[in-house]
Amino acid sequence: MAGQWGSNTLGSGQTAFFYFVRPVTSGFLPVISVLPLTPSFTNPGQMYALETLDSLSFPTVNQLGVTTIWSQLSDNGSNLIYYMGVMNFSNSTIQYAFVETDI
C-alpha cells in the first residue's frame, strides 16, 4: 500500500518542482506521484493536448499531472535525490497530496 503525505495547492496553469532525498538501498525504487484531494471541475472529455516546456513536448490531460522523475546520486554516494514537477492543466486550483510506494 502506498504512503500518503502532505497537502499542497496548485493554481490553474501552474507548475511546482520538488525533490525527495532517500538513502541508497539495494533493490529500492520509489514510485512517487500525486493524489488530487479536491475536484478540478474541468471537463474530462478534453483529453489530449501537446504541451511544450523548454523544448520538451509531451501529451497532457487537462487535469493534475506529474513529470518524469529524474534522479541523482549525492556527492558522497549515500543518498539518491529524486526530482519531479507537478503540473495543473485544469481550469481550477487543486489541492493534492503526495503518494509513494516502493517496488
N, C-alpha and C positions, 0 to 999 in steps of 0.2 A: 504494500500500500504506500502511496506517495505521502510525503510530509507536506504540510501547507504552512506558510508563514507570511507575515507582513500584510499591510493594507496600504495600497498606493492608489493614486488618482491620476489619470492622464486625460487631458483635454482632446477634443476633436482635432485630428490632423497633427498631433504632437508625437514625438519620439523621445524616449528616455533610455539612457545607456547605463548598464550595471556591470559590476564584476563580483565574482564569488571566489574565495580562496579556500581550497581543500587540500589537506595533507596528501602527499603522494602515497598511494596504496596500490599494491599489485592487484590487478583484476577489477579495479574500481572504475566505473564510468558513470558519472552523474547524468541524469536526464532532467533538465530544468525547463519549465515552461510557466505560463501564467493561466490563472483561472479567473474569469470575469465574476465579480461579485454583484454588479448591477447590470441591468439590461442596456443595450446600445440604442434601442428604439430606432434602428436602421433596418430598412427592408432587406432581409437576407437574399431576396431574389436578384439583387445587383451583385453578381458573384465575382467576376474576374476583371481586373484592370491590370495594366502593366505599369509599375512604378519605376522610376529611376532615382537612385540615391548614389551620388558621387560616381556616376558612370556604371553603376551596377543595376541591371534590370532584373526584375523578378515579378512573378504573379502575386496578386494580393486579393483578399476578400475585404469588403468594406466593414470590417469588424476589428477586434483586438488581435494582434499577432506578434510573433517574436522573430528575430533574425536567426540565422545560423549561429551556433555557439562557437566562438574561437577560443583557443587555449594556448597557454604559455607556461613553461616551466620556470620557476623562480631561479634567481641567480645562484642560490646555494643548493638548488635541487631538491628541497624538502617540500615544496608546495606547488600545486597546479593552480593557475589563475584562469578562470573562465570568464569570458566577456560575452555579453548579449545585449541586444536592443529590444525594447518593447515599443510597438507602434500601434496607434489608434487611427484607423482609417474610417471609423464610423462618423456619424454626424453629431454624436453626443459625448459628453465626458463619461468615462467609465472608471469604476473602482475595481481593482483587481488584487489578487494575492499571488505569490509565487508558489509553485508546487515542484517537488523534487523527489526522485526515486533513484535507486542505483541498479545498474544492470551489470 
